[in-house]
């Protein structure tokens, strides 16, 4: 049995070394850079709460397991909730048959938080977590995809899976471009002709914070931000360049802000959506602006996490859903918290999870 | 069940509040005399009904309907449907759905009688309902009792399957009165699985829920070019000559696609085998394939045989095909039931499989449908197998119809919200033929 204890700053080098053993294929520019990132995320984040710490497992004087936790804040129908967002969970490859993982999991959920949440769990982790009382709400594990240049998107999928010989894929590109030009003339894809009365401008944290109550209205479970935490979070998200440059736009109808969208621009590929938020009744208009923007920036398709409240609008705009790999897992002592999530009554965008973190590199 | 209405739902009183005295017991009306069950709603309603066959069309109709304001209110008498009411209910159905496909009024009446009075689960305490106004049937709520099991405990289920109100009475409270009568019965679980968005809103305002994961459907294109072309043709997005001209190119593209790895359905890489599925096999092996579901359907030999026979008679989507899949040791792996129709989207009724064999049973279904010429297959998402569906390149979508559920028992609702219920299209209203095909 390992000894489970609270993660301290002095443990950072040992945990970073463990990470390098568990994920030898992931290369940070240097061990120091990785340690620095670790320190920043777990000890200098704006929500730091000594009562919601990260955990390490120690065996024979050596760190053999780690569970990273970033505290967050939410409210359930106005009631404040302390949230522990699990973001890194790994065990020494030599200890994987031991109970270390289970011990770490139990230590994490034994804290004073009202909700423990993770949204990047693998299928094996899911089975273990469910065994210790977590649930895996399917709705928050689904992602939607909207092809914008369908032929190019299909080609990129075939290319990614090496299904076709590269020469054939390359040769098919002009044909795909022709098909996409035709597809852009079909009614559901005429993005540029829509909603000329709306305006857009760059989204800043102050605007976002001021209008959060408007766009979150209607969700039982909502995130809570202040100026500092939101600015920090957006800055961190912008630094994640693996999926492309972050683009954040506010959509207005005259002076009235309807909502916003944040996504990583990936010309010729799949652009990943970080968050789309809108006032009641305005989601479709904001979403359409977003599709047009992504199309103008050359995206072959866009993808985001399913927001159950907007399933009808997503259907109307020809989005398809799929379980794409990671599971969202939740644990709470409060039945109403779990019920809100299972019923799709929570605002849980990728900003509220671990998606914006860069433990696995930029 | 689906219908639409014009009502301020914020002002509807939830009628699903748990009662300390437990569920209300239903009193039968004495010798067909109407029994008053006045509603408590404060705003006029406008409703009509649709069948699950064409939910999109019903939604479009509802959009038109709600633009007109109601002109007045009235209260109907809500009472249990008696056999003598069947001709009036069939006449109402004909008025509400003039486009239905019944060969004659008599055939429609015979079907209503068979479904509501001769079904194997008939339970006088879980009846269908009618609304009566001025001595005339102005509303009809067909209910099918079913049986389920929650961790071994028997659960009485009421499935709402037809809900309609006379077009001339749509500005009355009739819909809400009937909905309240329906959900106030002694059943442990009230279900509907083809509800329109307006029905969902009313349901939620009354205290029920609409679990989204049981409202999602998956689609797996098998001949993607032909499937895409059929979608464009149906939506009139392409001129017909262009669509016709594109067919040979589509066939060529599909031939190419069938050689790609995820689509090599002609290759058989396991030692599994298939044979025709019959009710006896299904009944004997139900425990094996339902293992892991907290809320499960309950069948006996008669009810299952009757249900499969009824499902086979629904020819609107093609010919029913039911196959059992066995592993190399001849043990049950699972089964699939779907409607075969070459050159079209094929609808899946049920896939049931051992937890460790779902992916192979699904793969068998896809290969079978491909051999039978399907352009794509579609079925209801079983939340327990989201990973397997994704692995086989199935894409999910909300198709316009909602599954609605209500129970006073938190354990039943928890099972549904967690996705731990086995609710295939056989357990709902999908197999019914009130529209005549």
Interface residues (C-beta under 8 A of the other chain):
Chain A: X123 X135 X138 X139 X141 X142 X158 X161 X163 X164 X186 X187 X188 X308 X311 X312 X314 X315 X319 X320 X321 X322 X323 X324 X339 X342 X343 X344
Chain B: X197 X209 X211 X212 X213 X216 X232 X237 X238 X260 X261 X262 X383 X386 X387 X389 X390 X394 X395 X396 X397 X398 X399 X400 X417 X418 X419
